[in-house]
């Protein structure tokens, strides 16, 4: 069977009413080939997320319809291990399972803060797997894991490019990010860019925490090494929790207007980055701004001009293509939107301190 998570918008509902609704699902679940595993409830927002094993989405709808009548506003398919990594469980908590019928209240929100860490300056002059790379990789890995443990972060994904983690507490996520940046500054030359966003597991993208993950990654795209970039929601929640964002690390807070522009900028960049014919004129038309407005907003947000922003994005993509051995240097140059291999090599060396051909030779 497949695993689904649905979203119910039920303002004004109580935890006790939802406990009864969950039990009604359990009473008739077998009639629809379903297994209602658990749910999360955010009483302040009036949102419920249910986790259900089922043959298909229709079976989930029919079970809910005929048990308590609450039809899901949205249903997405998910993976159990991913749900557990982000939310900490895939079954009812023990306190709920061991309580009397209808008296087991789950009042645990599925709202999470998502941290994405991007390593801005990889060890590009060392061969993958050599002693230097292994030593520093282990160092930053241990620094990150130590901070996650200290601030109750759940590690979701780790690669040689970076890491993603989930936090129940926004205050812990901010303090964890600060701890990581301090550790990196003191112990290693590798600089990290950290993005912090927040959100619910089922949103408009139909991907599990899709909106929050995407935004956290995009925040890293505009962060300098050693910087933490956070959304306005993170800032507001920190104010509520009296968490101080004015620390001795670089923290950039985006306004809602800046977040909207960032998403517009990244959506177009992600779509056209490998088009050699793209320029500021047609880019500005696609985003609906004049060239002057695009330049002003992009430099204010990213610290670089639109041309430089696209070039850096292309080079980062090219770096990954080289590491994956997706063609020779000439093929990768054209695939990354550069007009000539020689210009690509010049830009690559300027950004990373090594020729792309030489870097390719280090990849075993």
N, C-alpha and C positions, 0 to 999 in steps of 0.2 A: 504493500500500500504506500501511497504518497503521504507526505506531511504538509499540512497547510496551517497558515496563521491568518486569522481574520480580524477585522477591526469593526467594532460597534461604537457608534457615537450615541451615548445614552445619558445626556445631561440630567442631573437630579437623581440618578439611581444611587442606591446605597450598597455598601459592601454586603450586607445581609441579603438583599434582594438578588445580587449576583451569585452569591453562594447557592441560593435556591435554584436559580436558573442553571447553574453548572450541574447541580444534582439532577435536575430534570433531563439535561442532556445525557447524563450517565445512565438514567433509567431506561432510555429508549435507543441508545447509541447502536446497539447490535442490530436493530431493525434496519439500519441504513449502512451497515458495514463500517461503522465509524468507531473511533476510540477517542473520547474527549480527554486529553492528557492533563491540561491545566489552563490557567488564564492569568492575566495581569490586569490590574484595575488602577486607573488614575482618577481618584474621586474628584480632585480639583478641576480636571478637564472634562470629566464625564466620558472617558474613553476606556473601552475594554478590548483586550487582545486575547483571543482564544487560540490554543494550539491543539490541533486535531489530526489524527491519522484517519485517512479516508480514501476511498477509491478515486474520487474526483471532487471538484468544487461543488457540483450540484448536490452531491450527497451531504456535504457540510450544510448547505442552505436548507435542505429538506429536514435534516435533523433539528436544526435550530427552529425552523418554522413550526414543526409539529411538537416541540417540547415546550418552548416558552414564547415563541413568536417573534423573537428578536432577529430579524434578517440582517446579515452582515452588510456593512457599507462597502467592504472591500475584502477580497480573499487573494492571498498569494501563496505560491508553493515555496517551501523552505527546506533547508537541510538541518537535521537534528543537532549535529555537532556544532554547526555555526550558531544556531539558536542558543545552545548551552554556553558557548564561548562568550557571546554578547550579554546574555541575560542571566546566566548562572545556573539555570535548571531547565528541564523539559517536562517535569512532572510536578504535581501538587506538592507543596512543602509538607514535611512530616507533621507539623502542627495541624495542618488542615486535614490531612488524610486520617489522622488519629482522633479527630473530634467527632462529636455527635452529629447525626444527620441534620443538615440545614444550619448548623451552628458553627461551621468552619469558615471563617472570613479570610479571604485573601485581599489585602489592600496594599499591594505592591506594584508600583508603577513600572512600566516597561520603558519609560523615558530614560535615555542614556546620553552621556557626553562621550563623543568619539574623539580620540586622539590619533593623529597620523604624524609619524616622524619620518622625515625625508633627510637622508644623509647627503648634504650638499656637495661635499668634497671627498669623493671616494678615493681610495689609494690607487690612483690611476697609473702611477709609475712603478707599481709593484706587481709581480705576477700573481694571478689568483692562486691561492693555495700555498704561497711561500710563507716563510716564518714571520716576516713583517706583517703581511696581511692578516695571518691567523692571530698574531698577538694583539693587534689593534682591534680586529673584529671581535675577538673575545672580550676585550676591554670594554668596548662600547655596549656590547650585548649584556655584559654583567652589570654595567652602570644602569642601563635601562631596566633590566629585570629587578635589580635591587630597589629602584625607585617605585616600580609598579607594585612590588610587594609591600613597601612601606605605606603606600597610599591606596591600597586595595584596588588596583587596576587589573583588569582581566586581559591578558595578552590574546589577541585575536589572530594576528598574522605577523610573521617575521621573515624577512628575506634579506639578502645583502644590500638591498636598496633602502630598506626602512622597516618600520613597524607600525601596526595599528593596535589600539587597545580601547577597551570600553570601561566606563566608570559610572557607578550609580550616583556618586556625589560630584557635582561640578567643582566644588572647593578642592576636593582631593585631586581632580584632574589638573587643575591649575598648579597646585603645589607640587604635583608629580612632575609636570612639565618644567617648572622652575628648578627642581632638584636635578633633573636630567641635564638641563643646559649648564648648570653650575658644574656638574661632574664632567661633562664634555670639555668645558673650558679649562678645567684644572688638570685633566688627565690625558687628553688626546687632542691632536690637531684636526681631527675630523669634526666639521661643524654640522650641527643639526638644525633643520627648520621644522618647527612643530605647529600644526594646525589643530585647533579645538573647535568643534561644532557640536550641536545638540540635536536631538530629535527622537521620533518614535519609530518602531520597527516597520510599520506598514504605512507608506505614504504614496504620493502620486506616481513615483517611478516604478512601482510594482517590484522593486528589489528590496530585500531585507536590509533595513537601515540605509537604503540606497541614497536618499537625499543627503543624509548626514555624512556618510562616507565620502561621497563625491565632493561635498563642500569642504570637508577637512583636507582632502587631497589638493583641492584648488587653493586653499589657504597656504599650503606649503609651496605652491608654485610661485607665489608672490612674496614669500618670506625670504629674508636674507639668512645666511648661516648664523646660528646663534640666536635667532629671533623666534618668538612665539606669537602667532597671529590668532586672534580669537574673534568670535562673532559677537554681535550686540546682545544676543540672548545670553551668552556666557557671561558677559559683563554685568547684565542686569541680575542674573542669578547670583553672581558673586556679591553684588551689593546687598541682596536679600540676606545672604549668609555672612555678611560682613567680612568677606575674604578680600584682602588687599591686593590689588593688581599692580600697585606702584612698588616694584621690587628692583633689585640690582641686576636684573636681566632685561633684555629688550622685549617689550610686549606691545604689540600693535593691535588696536581694537578697531574693527571695521564698523561703520555705521550701516543701517539697513540699506541706504542708497548705494554705498560702496559694495555691499554684498550683492545687490542686484546687478551692478555693473560688472563685478567680477564674474558672475555666472554668465552674463552676456558675452564678455570678452573670451572666457574659456570655451563656451559652446562653439563660438565661431572659430577660435584657434584650433580646437580639437577636430573641427570639420575640414579646415583648409590648410593645415600646417605643412602638408607635403605637396601642395600645389605651387610649383615654381612661378606661376603667373600672378600669385597674389601680391598686392601692394597696398599701400596705405589708402589709395583712392577707393579701390573696390572693397577693402576691409571696412572703411568708414561707412560706405553705402550699406553694407550688410548689417552693420550694427546700428544704423540710423542716426549717425552723428556727422557733423562736419569734420574735416581733417583737423582743424584747430581744437575742436571739442574732444576728439579722440585722443589727440596728443596730450592735452591738459589732463584729462581724466586718467589716462594710462600712466603717465609719469607720476601723478599724484598717488595712485594706488600701488604701482610696482616699482617706482624709482627709475624706470627705463622708458625709452621711447617705444611706440608700437612696433617699429622695425626691429629694435633690439630685443623686445620681448618675444616676438615670433622667432627670431634667430636663436635665442637661448632655448626656446621650446624645441625647435628642430634639432639642435645639437644634443639635447638630452635624449630625444628620441633616437637619434643616430647612435649615440653611445650604447643604448640598449640593443639596437640592431646589431652592432658589432659584437657585443657580448653574446648574443644569441646566434652569431654566425649566419645572419640572414643575407648572404651575398658578399661579393667583394666590395672594396672601398668605393669604386666607381658606381656600382649599383646602389650602394647605400646612400651615396651622395645625392644621386638623382631621386631616389625613393624618399629622401628627407626634404625634398623641395629646393635643393641647391642647384644653381644653373650650371655649375661646372665642378668637377672633382678638385681642381686646384684651389678654387675659392673655398670649398668645403674644408680642405685640409688646413688652409690658413686660419679659418674661423675656429676649427676644432683645436688646433694647437694653441691659439690665443686663449681659448676658454679653459682647456684642460692641461695645458703644458706639455703636450705630447702629440706627435703626428698620429692620425687615425691608423695608418698602416703599421706604425710601430706598436700602437696599443693592440691592434688585432693580433700581432705576433706574440703578445703575452697571453692570449687566450688559448688555453689548452683544451 
